[in-house]
Amino acid sequence: MKSAVFSNGSDTYQVANVIYAGPVSEIPQEKRKGDSTHSFRMITTQGVVYCYYKSIESAKNSVGALKAMMESLKVNIFKTGAEWIDINRIVSFGRVIKLKNTENGQTHAFLVNIDTTDEKHNQIWLTYKSEDHAEKARKALYAAIHSVNKVQPKSEDNSENKELIDSECCAEMA
């Protein structure tokens, strides 16, 4: 499925500009507008967007379609639970911390800063059910970023070869 746009029924977004797709969650009764009962958060290069749906099934189908489009169009996606992040848009990430208020059994988290023009929504808290799970996810993110950027330590052999090539080039020019 190669598509350049994602539509949630009322709005359409270029998938290339989607940085984050979050899990489906129920909208609290007091915050519901109209018939919408479920939503998911999406972060684009311009900021946050909430996509609202009338049922959990339609919300799950929609976020599933978005994630499939992201996977087919973007090479580097970090998947952790129901959250997907474009690795190329990650600026930094923090250490694992213990949460004071545990929600849904989530006890530990770490913060990921992303490159978006919306300063208010440029951070994502990735939460986990244990410190071990959070540490493993953080290590996986670290490895994924290194893999994407193909970071390799500079070897002494390469620096000697570069000096040799540079001296040969300079000798030919003189």
N, C-alpha and C positions, 0 to 999 in steps of 0.2 A: 504494500500500500504506500505509494509515493504521492503525497499530497503536500502542497505548500501552505495550506491554510487549515485552521481548525475553527469550527463554528459551534457555538453553544446554543444555538437557536436564535438568539437576539444579536450577538456580536460575533465578529470573525477576526481571527488573529493569525499572523504569519508564524508558523511553527519555528522558523529560524530564529525568531525573537523570543521564544519561550525559554526561560532559564530553569524554571522549577515547576513541577506538578506535584501537588500534595494529595493526601488521602481524603476520601469522602468522609464527611462528618454530618451529624444531625444538627440542624439549626434549633437552638432552644426555643421553646414555645413563645416566650415573650419577645423574641427578636425576629420572628417570622414576618415576612412581608408577602401578602397574597397567599398563593397556594404552595409556595416553596417550602419543602421540609428538609432537604439535604443540599449540601454545597461542597465544593472543593476550592482550594486556593491555588492560584497560578501566578507566578511572578514572571514578568516580561522584562525586556531591556528598559522599559519606561516605568515599571512599577507593578503593584499588586492588582490582581483581578480576582473577584470571587464569582464563581459560576454557580448559579442556583437552579435547582431542579425540584419537580413535584413528587419524586419518589427516589428511593435509594437505588433501585434498579437503573433508572435513567441516568442518575449521577455516576454510578459505577461504569455503565456502558460508555458514557461520554469521556470520563477520565481515562478509561481503558483505550479508547480510540486516540486520544491525545498522546498517551504514552507510546502507543504503537507508531504514531506518526513521528514522534521525537526519536524513537529508536531507528526508524528507517531513514530519517533525514540527518540525524546527528551521529557522528562517529563515537563520541565520548560521553557516555551517560553514566553517572554514579547512581546506582539503585540501592536503596536501603529501605526495606519494608515497603510501604506504599508511597514513598517519596522518591522522586527522580530529580536529579540536578545535572545540568550541563557542566561538565568538568571544566571546559574552557572559560567559563564565566566565574569560577571560584577565585576569589582574591586571597583569602586566608581562612584558617580554621583554628579553633582554640583547643584547650586541653579538656579532658573529661572532668565534669563536676557532678557532685551529688545534688539532686534537687531538694529544695526545702519542702515544697508542696508536691506530693506525688499524685499524678492524675492518670487514671486507667492503668495503674501498675507500673508506670514509667518512673524510674528512680534516678537515672543518670542521663546526662546529655552533654553535647558539645555544640559550640556555636560555629556556623559557617557564614562567612561574609562573601557576598556575591557582587558582581559588577553590574549595577543597575543605576539609572539616574535618580531613582526615588530613594533618598537617604533614609526615609522613615521605614522602608521595607527592604533594606539591603542585607538583612540578617535572617538566617534560618536556624532554629534550634532543632537539632536532630536528637530525639529522645529514645531511650532504651530501657528495658526491664531490669538490667543489671549493669554493674560496672564492667564486667567482663565483656558483655555484648557491645557496650559503648566503646571500649578500648579496641576491640576487634574491628568495629566499623571505622574507627578513626585511622587505624593502621591500614585498612583496605583503601580508604580515601587517599591517604598519603602515598601508597603504592600506585594507585590509579593516576594520580597527578604526575608522579615521576614517570610512569609509563607513557603518558600522553606527551610529555615534554621531552622524552627520551634523554633524561639526565644521566650522564655517565661521567665517572671521575676521569680527570685528565691524567693520562699516563705519561711517564717520563719519556718513553720511546717516541711518542707523538711530538713532544716538545723538541727532542733532539732532531727528529726528521724535519720538522718545520724550520729549525735553525739551519740545517744543512741545505734545504731547498732555498731559503732566503739568501744564504751566502752564495749559492750557485747562480741565482737570478741576478744578484748584484754584480757578480764577476762577469756575467755575460753582457750586462749593460755597460760596464766600464770599458 
